Every structure is written in C-alpha cells, then in structure tokens.
C-alpha cells in the first residue's frame, strides 16, 4: 500500500461529521480501515508514535479500541493492538507522490 498523506472521511454513518486528516494520522486511519477486525499493532506497522496518532483520531470522534497483548523474545513486554470501532466512509484519500482516490 502506498503511504496515505491525506484523508477526508465521514465519521459515524451517512449523516456523520466530515473530518480531514493529514500526515501520520491519515496514514494510521488508512491502516486501521484496511486491517478491519484484525486491527494493527506497532510491531506489524512500524511508526514512531502510534499511541499519539490514535489519541488524535479519538479526539475527532473516531473510536479506536486498544487491546493489550504480550509479546515474547529478547525484548518481551506488552503492546497495544488498535481496532477501529467507528463506521468510516472515505470521501477522499491522497497518497505520497500526489495520487488521489475516493
């Protein structure tokens, strides 16, 4: 998937609010939409500040569930799996390089 740099979405159904997202926040929402019920983790989709991007999505009314999971290995610990829980209609999406899609 090409990197998403801009999204305009309708939040919460056909009569929902229009929201414009840019940069990594748009990138994050695009990955959450594509992941569906499986959700995303920073381990599967590395980015510097997943928790901040999710915080910003929540701030505009987009519900994202955090499921805490453990992981093993040399750096064992916990991470969050983020799952989109709000109905989203993509109105417009722009990608790195200038491509635009609805």
LUMVEX-640564 format. One record per residue: chain; residue number from 1; x, y, z of N, C-alpha, C, O in turn. Coordinates in steps of 0.05 Angstrom, whole numbers, padded with zeros to 5 digits. Each point is the difference from the previous one (the first is absolute). Last residue first. Example, Ala and Ser with C-alpha at 12.3 -4.5 7.8 and 13.67 -1.06 7.14 Angstrom:
# LUMVEX-640564
SITE   nupa   drendo      n.X      n.Y      n.Z     ca.X     ca.Y     ca.Z      c.X      c.Y      c.Z      o.X      o.Y      o.Z
SITE      A        2    00257   -00045    00142    00016    00024    00001   -00015    00022    00014    00010    00022    00004
SITE      A        1   -00004   -00137   -00005   -00018    00024    00000    00018    00024    00000    00021    00000    00013
END
This chain:
# LUMVEX-640564
SITE   nupa   drendo      n.X      n.Y      n.Z     ca.X     ca.Y     ca.Z      c.X      c.Y      c.Z      o.X      o.Y      o.Z
SITE      A      102   -00218    00165   -00086   -00023    00002    00018   -00004   -00025    00016   -00018   -00001    00016
SITE      A      101    00113    00048   -00056   -00021   -00020   -00004   -00023    00005    00018    00003    00013    00021
SITE      A      100    00100    00028   -00064   -00024    00005    00016   -00021   -00021   -00007   -00003   -00007   -00023
SITE      A       99    00119    00028    00016   -00024   -00015   -00009   -00023    00005    00019    00003   -00001    00024
SITE      A       98    00090    00035   -00012   -00021    00017   -00011   -00025   -00015   -00010   -00019    00013   -00008
SITE      A       97    00105   -00036    00058    00004    00000   -00029   -00023    00014   -00014    00002    00004   -00024
SITE      A       96   -00023   -00049    00114    00026    00012   -00005    00005   -00002   -00030   -00005   -00021   -00012
SITE      A       95   -00096    00021    00034    00023   -00017    00006    00025    00016   -00005    00000    00020   -00014
SITE      A       94   -00113   -00003    00039    00023    00007   -00017    00024   -00016    00010    00003   -00005    00024
SITE      A       93   -00119    00005   -00020    00025   -00010    00012    00023    00007   -00020   -00003   -00004   -00024
SITE      A       92   -00112    00020    00051    00023    00006   -00017    00025   -00009    00014    00002    00001    00025
SITE      A       91   -00087   -00027    00007   -00010    00019   -00021    00023    00006   -00019   -00004    00001   -00024
SITE      A       90   -00023   -00084    00096    00022    00016   -00012   -00011    00016   -00022   -00011   -00010   -00020
SITE      A       89   -00036   -00030    00111   -00003    00002   -00029    00022    00017   -00011    00002    00024    00007
SITE      A       88   -00022   -00083    00089    00014    00021   -00014   -00006   -00003   -00030    00002   -00021   -00011
SITE      A       87   -00034   -00014    00119   -00005   -00001   -00029    00013    00024   -00014   -00004    00023    00008
SITE      A       86    00043   -00063    00084   -00018    00019   -00010   -00004   -00004   -00030    00019   -00006   -00015
SITE      A       85    00044   -00041    00073   -00027   -00007    00008   -00021    00020   -00009   -00023   -00002    00008
SITE      A       84    00134   -00039   -00023   -00020    00021   -00006   -00028   -00009    00007   -00008   -00022   -00009
SITE      A       83    00103   -00010    00054   -00022   -00009   -00018   -00020    00022   -00003   -00010    00011    00020
SITE      A       82    00118   -00037    00018   -00020    00021   -00004   -00020   -00010   -00021    00007   -00009   -00022
SITE      A       81    00068   -00031    00096   -00011   -00006   -00026   -00024    00019   -00002   -00018    00000    00017
SITE      A       80    00112    00005    00047   -00029    00004   -00005   -00007   -00009   -00028    00016    00004   -00019
SITE      A       79    00064   -00041    00089   -00005    00020   -00020   -00030    00002   -00003   -00015   -00018    00009
SITE      A       78    00100   -00026    00062   -00028    00003   -00009   -00002    00022   -00022    00017    00018   -00001
SITE      A       77    00068   -00087    00030   -00015    00021    00013   -00029    00000   -00010   -00011   -00021   -00005
SITE      A       76    00122   -00017   -00017   -00027   -00008    00008   -00014    00023    00014    00013    00016    00014
SITE      A       75    00073   -00030   -00071   -00011    00024    00012   -00029   -00005    00007   -00018    00015   -00009
SITE      A       74    00068   -00086   -00027    00021    00014    00015   -00010    00025    00014    00010    00008    00020
SITE      A       73   -00087   -00077   -00039    00025    00005   -00015    00019    00016    00018   -00004    00003    00024
SITE      A       72   -00110   -00007   -00029    00023   -00013    00011    00025    00008   -00016   -00001    00017   -00017
SITE      A       71   -00101    00031    00043    00017   -00012   -00021    00025   -00010    00013    00009    00009    00021
SITE      A       70   -00120    00024    00003    00027   -00005    00008    00016   -00010   -00024   -00012   -00012   -00019
SITE      A       69   -00078    00079    00023    00010   -00026   -00006    00029   -00002    00010    00015    00019   -00001
SITE      A       68   -00113    00046    00003    00028   -00004    00010    00008   -00029   -00004   -00014   -00018    00009
SITE      A       67   -00057    00086   -00060    00001   -00026    00012    00029   -00005    00008    00018    00001   -00017
SITE      A       66   -00085    00087   -00011    00027   -00009    00005   -00002   -00027    00015   -00011   -00002    00022
SITE      A       65   -00058    00063   -00092    00004   -00017    00024    00030   -00008    00002    00013   -00006   -00020
SITE      A       64   -00066    00092   -00026    00020   -00020   -00005    00004   -00015    00026    00007    00012    00020
SITE      A       63   -00077    00067   -00069    00004   -00020    00021    00020   -00021   -00009   -00005   -00014   -00019
SITE      A       62   -00013    00120   -00008    00003   -00026   -00012    00008   -00019    00023    00020    00003    00013
SITE      A       61   -00031    00095   -00007   -00025   -00016    00002    00001   -00027   -00013   -00020   -00013   -00003
SITE      A       60    00090    00083    00016   -00019    00009   -00021   -00025   -00017   -00001   -00016    00002   -00018
SITE      A       59    00088   -00022    00079   -00007    00028    00005   -00020    00011   -00020   -00015    00018    00007
SITE      A       58    00054   -00105   -00017   -00021    00000    00021   -00010    00029    00005   -00023    00005    00005
SITE      A       57    00096   -00017   -00063   -00024   -00010   -00012   -00023    00001    00020   -00023    00008   -00007
SITE      A       56    00107    00015    00040   -00010    00021   -00018   -00025   -00009   -00015   -00018    00016   -00004
SITE      A       55    00063   -00079    00058   -00010    00021    00017   -00013    00022   -00017   -00022    00009    00006
SITE      A       54    00070   -00075   -00051   -00026   -00011    00009   -00014    00021    00018   -00024    00004   -00002
SITE      A       53    00111    00015   -00025   -00018    00001   -00023   -00028   -00009    00007   -00020    00012   -00008
SITE      A       52    00087   -00019    00074   -00007    00028   -00005   -00019    00002   -00024   -00019    00016    00001
SITE      A       51    00055   -00100    00020   -00019    00008    00022   -00008    00029   -00004   -00023    00007    00005
SITE      A       50    00088   -00044   -00065   -00027   -00011   -00004   -00019    00011    00021   -00022    00008   -00007
SITE      A       49    00119    00019   -00026   -00018    00008    00022   -00029   -00009   -00003   -00018    00016   -00001
SITE      A       48    00098   -00037   -00061    00011    00010    00025   -00019    00004    00023    00008   -00003    00023
SITE      A       47   -00017   -00075   -00097   -00001    00029   -00002    00008    00011    00027   -00004   -00013    00021
SITE      A       46   -00013   -00090   -00075    00017    00018    00016   -00004    00029   -00007   -00001    00008   -00024
SITE      A       45   -00056   -00098    00018    00001    00024   -00017    00016    00021    00015   -00011    00018    00012
SITE      A       44    00004   -00103    00027   -00007   -00007   -00028    00002    00023   -00019    00008   -00004   -00023
SITE      A       43    00008    00017    00116    00019   -00020   -00008   -00005   -00008   -00030    00019   -00004   -00015
SITE      A       42   -00077    00064    00062    00024    00013   -00008    00022   -00020   -00009    00018    00007   -00015
SITE      A       41   -00121   -00035    00003    00019    00005    00022    00024    00015   -00010    00006   -00001   -00024
SITE      A       40   -00118   -00019   -00006    00028    00005   -00006    00016    00003    00026   -00010    00008    00020
SITE      A       39   -00092   -00059   -00055    00014    00022    00012    00030    00002   -00008    00009   -00016   -00017
SITE      A       38   -00090   -00045   -00002    00026   -00010    00008    00016    00022    00014    00015   -00006    00018
SITE      A       37   -00100    00021   -00061   -00002   -00011    00027    00026   -00010    00011    00004   -00003    00024
SITE      A       36    00011    00066   -00105   -00026   -00010    00009    00001   -00010    00029    00013    00012    00017
SITE      A       35    00055    00027   -00083    00004   -00023    00018   -00026   -00012    00009   -00001   -00023    00007
SITE      A       34    00006    00103   -00062    00008   -00023   -00015    00002   -00025    00018   -00005   -00022   -00010
SITE      A       33   -00014    00105    00051   -00022   -00007   -00018    00007   -00026   -00015   -00017   -00019   -00001
SITE      A       32    00084    00056    00054   -00021   -00011    00017   -00024   -00009   -00017   -00012   -00021    00005
SITE      A       31    00083    00066   -00048    00008   -00027    00008   -00021   -00013    00017   -00005   -00024   -00002
SITE      A       30   -00010    00114   -00023    00000   -00017   -00023    00008   -00029    00006   -00013   -00019   -00009
SITE      A       29    00020    00085    00077   -00028   -00008   -00006   -00002   -00018   -00024   -00016   -00019    00000
SITE      A       28    00102    00053    00020   -00010   -00019    00021   -00028   -00009   -00006   -00006   -00023    00001
SITE      A       27    00043    00090   -00056    00014   -00025   -00005   -00011   -00022    00020   -00006   -00022   -00009
SITE      A       26   -00020    00111    00023   -00014   -00011   -00023    00011   -00028   -00007   -00015   -00018   -00006
SITE      A       25    00060    00064    00072   -00027   -00006    00011   -00017   -00012   -00023   -00015   -00019    00005
SITE      A       24    00103    00050   -00024   -00001   -00026    00013   -00027   -00007    00011   -00007   -00024    00003
SITE      A       23    00000    00102   -00071    00025   -00012    00010   -00005   -00028    00012   -00015   -00016   -00010
SITE      A       22   -00072    00074    00007    00024    00003   -00016    00023   -00016    00013   -00001   -00006    00024
SITE      A       21   -00117    00021   -00028    00024   -00010    00014    00024    00002   -00019   -00003   -00004   -00024
SITE      A       20   -00109    00038    00038    00024    00000   -00017    00024   -00007    00017    00005    00011    00022
SITE      A       19   -00119   -00026   -00018    00025    00005    00015    00023   -00001   -00021    00000   -00018   -00017
SITE      A       18   -00117    00024    00028    00023   -00002   -00018    00025    00008    00015    00000    00021    00014
SITE      A       17   -00094   -00065    00029    00017    00024   -00003    00022   -00006   -00020    00011   -00022   -00001
SITE      A       16   -00105   -00034   -00004    00022    00006    00018    00016    00025   -00008   -00003    00011   -00022
SITE      A       15   -00074   -00065   -00018   -00005    00027    00010    00022    00010    00019   -00003    00021    00013
SITE      A       14    00007   -00109   -00053   -00006    00018   -00022   -00005    00029    00009    00005    00019   -00015
SITE      A       13    00056   -00081    00081   -00023   -00005   -00017   -00005    00023   -00019    00014    00020   -00001
SITE      A       12    00059   -00021    00067   -00024   -00008    00013   -00024   -00004   -00017   -00023    00002    00010
SITE      A       11    00103    00059   -00045    00002   -00016    00025   -00028   -00007    00010   -00016    00018    00005
SITE      A       10    00071    00009   -00101   -00025    00005    00014   -00001   -00020    00023    00003   -00024   -00004
SITE      A        9    00087    00068   -00050   -00018   -00023    00006   -00025    00010    00013   -00001    00022    00012
SITE      A        8    00101    00002   -00066   -00025    00014    00008   -00020   -00023    00003   -00005   -00016   -00019
SITE      A        7    00119    00021    00016   -00026   -00014   -00002   -00022    00020    00008    00003    00015    00019
SITE      A        6    00113   -00026   -00044   -00023    00017    00004   -00025   -00017   -00002   -00002   -00018   -00018
SITE      A        5    00089   -00020    00007    00008    00025    00012   -00023    00019    00007    00004    00020    00014
SITE      A        4    00027   -00132   -00036   -00022    00020    00000    00010    00025    00014    00011   -00002    00022
SITE      A        3    00047   -00079   -00073   -00004    00016    00024   -00022    00021   -00004    00002    00016   -00018
SITE      A        2   -00001   -00110   -00035    00014    00025   -00001   -00007    00016    00025   -00022   -00003    00012
SITE      A        1    00020   -00105   -00019   -00017    00023    00000    00018    00025    00000    00019    00001    00015
END
